[in-house]
Amino acid sequence: MKSTHLIVTGSGRSGTRWLSRSLTAAGVTCGHESVYGVERFERGVALDDRLWRAEASWLVPMARYIPDDAYIVHVHRHPLEVIGSRLGRVGTESFARHWSIVTRHFPDLGRTDALTALATMWVEWIGLLAPIAHEMRALSDVYPETVRRWASRVNPDAVAVAVPRDQNRAEGTLVQRVTWSQVEHVPGLIQVARQLGYE
């Protein structure tokens, strides 16, 4: 079924940058946080729906407006990897800008330690995405044909192209190792993780 817009979203650090590149390579120009990005949230500026067809952004759940015809894909990644990836960015300018938006919507997250806040955020994001997503898929289960299928919703001539996954890694940042025992106290985390197939 053809759609006018395609949106790929996740909890952040779940592969949206890589997927924007993969979708573009497949034949659909896909922005990364260009429609739903930090600057647009800070300035409150909306982008004309006629000017874009595909977008990948973790900020989608906080958007005031999503096109009715958009096909929304929720891509998820192992929670310990997501939390560790975000934890390694604490203290950076990019993290500060993103975090200011998150705590504006979830002020309680700014009143606890970073690890607990990031683990809680993962649970909250999964809860926000579940009602709006048409499809959910683990990042590890995304293949060139998967990307082509998504891209074909807005471009029937889309092709399957392999894009190296290491393009999603940000330079100069460290991924902190996080264990279940460090985050098991966060309400709902273990349960939601298991529902998504993570042990």
C-alpha positions, -999 to 999 in steps of 0.1 A, spaced: 0 0 0 14 34 -10 18 62 15 28 98 10 51 99 40 73 74 58 85 79 93 111 58 111 115 63 148 128 47 180 140 55 214 172 73 203 205 55 197 184 29 179 196 33 144 176 62 129 207 78 114 217 46 97 182 40 85 179 75 70 211 67 50 198 33 40 164 46 29 181 74 9 203 48 -8 172 27 -16 156 56 -35 138 77 -9 154 109 3 151 105 40 161 132 65 176 126 99 160 149 125 153 174 98 115 174 101 114 163 137 146 177 150 160 196 180 161 230 162 125 227 150 113 218 185 133 247 200 119 272 175 85 256 171 88 257 133 69 231 112 81 219 78 56 219 49 45 183 43 48 188 6 86 193 10 95 159 25 86 123 20 106 104 46 121 112 80 140 93 107 140 107 141 136 96 177 118 128 186 86 119 167 66 109 199 68 145 211 57 160 178 25 181 178 16 170 143 22 138 123 7 136 87 -24 113 87 -10 94 57 23 86 73 34 50 77 53 49 110 80 23 117 93 18 152 128 3 152 141 -9 186 174 -20 199 186 -38 230 179 -15 260 213 -20 276 229 -9 243 207 21 240 212 32 276 249 26 274 252 46 242 233 75 256 253 74 289 285 78 269 272 111 256 263 126 289 282 159 292 283 166 254 266 197 239 244 174 217 232 154 247 224 186 266 202 200 238 184 167 234 180 162 272 165 197 276 137 187 252 131 154 270 130 169 305 106 196 292 81 168 286 93 145 315 105 168 342 109 140 367 138 126 346 159 156 355 156 149 392 174 115 393 208 100 384 217 98 348 216 60 345 181 57 361 168 86 340 181 71 307 167 37 316 133 52 325 134 72 293 137 40 273 106 26 289 87 58 284 97 60 248 86 24 240 52 33 256 48 64 235 57 47 203 35 16 206 2 34 200 14 53 169 36 28 151 22 7 122 51 -17 125 78 -26 150 111 -43 143 144 -49 160 173 -31 144 191 -65 142 163 -78 120 165 -49 94 179 -61 61 183 -44 27 150 -60 16 133 -46 48 145 -11 39 133 -15 3 99 -26 14 96 5 37 109 28 10 85 13 -16 56 28 4 66 62 -9 86 52 -40 75 20 -58 108 20 -77 129 16 -45 158 -9 -45 175 -30 -19 209 -16 -11 233 -26 17 246 3 38 274 -4 63 260 -3 99 291 13 113 280 46 97 257 50 127 286 54 151 294 88 163 331 97 165 347 107 198 320 91 220 321 61 242 295 34 249 293 27 286 287 -9 296 254 -13 314 242 -45 331 207 -56 340 215 -54 377 222 -17 373 188 -9 359 164 -37 371 151 -12 397 135 9 369 97 2 368 87 -17 337 121 -20 321 125 -57 325 89 -64 315 90 -43 284 124 -56 274 111 -92 276 80 -83 256 104 -71 228 125 -103 230 154 -90 250 168 -110 279 
